[in-house]
Amino acid sequence: MPIVAPSILASDFSNLRQEVSEVASAPWLHLDVMDGHFVPNVSFGMPVIKALRPHSKAKFDVHLMIEPVDPFLEAFAKAGADHITVHVEGNPHLHRTLQTIHSLGCKAGVAICPATPPEALSQVMDLVDIILVMTVNPGFGGQKFLESQLPKIRTLAGMIRQSGRDIVLGVDGGIDAATTPRVTEAGATMLVAGSSIFGKQDRSAAIAALEQASVASVI
């Protein structure tokens, strides 16, 4: 059963503490940080993550869609990030960045945009703990799942097996009960879901529905 990571980008920002409490059954909480430069949107930063940290036992899975990223790594770690994911496309010194994230006591992740080939990660498979395949173009929630990313998920799943390492393979964008069986069959082990969780009245039931959809893909 994959990890389900609710994305608070789809939540009610005027009531974040309550929104986070309603997804307490999820082991991870996904936090999208956007700067209006690397992606065409602005979301939130360290103060919001720090404010939410005491109110959740989930692992804080922080996805940095910002450029530059290196000057802010320590601040996000201190704010409460358990995992820090950066983009291969916006980081010319990815190897060093992943080393820095580890030195801060966090799991290190790399996100990959739809137009980027999986081979772009071939030189960091020994350092990465999480790979996040963007199944939409990053920047906005509620987008339609891109079918073209399924072969990439399969390729990356193969690269992970070949590495012999326990790397989490996540997917982010358009994830719901219909797309979940397809991405888990392709090899995804973590699901970032926004609207399909926070768009439902019963968030715990929505999380369970995604888990059950993934189970159905392997029966």
Buried (B, 14 or more C-beta within 10 A) or exposed (E): EBBBBBBBBBBEEEEBEEBBEBBBBBEBBBBBBBBEEBBEBEBBBBEBBBBBBEEBEBBBBBBBBBBBBBEBBEBBBEBBBBBBBBBBBBBEEBEEBBBBBBEBEBBBBBBBBBEBEBEBBEEBBEBBBBBBBBBBBBBBBEBEBBEEBBEBBBBBBEBBEEEEEEBBBBBBBBBBBEBBBBBBBBBBBBBBBBBBBBBBEEBBEBBEBBBEBBBEBEE
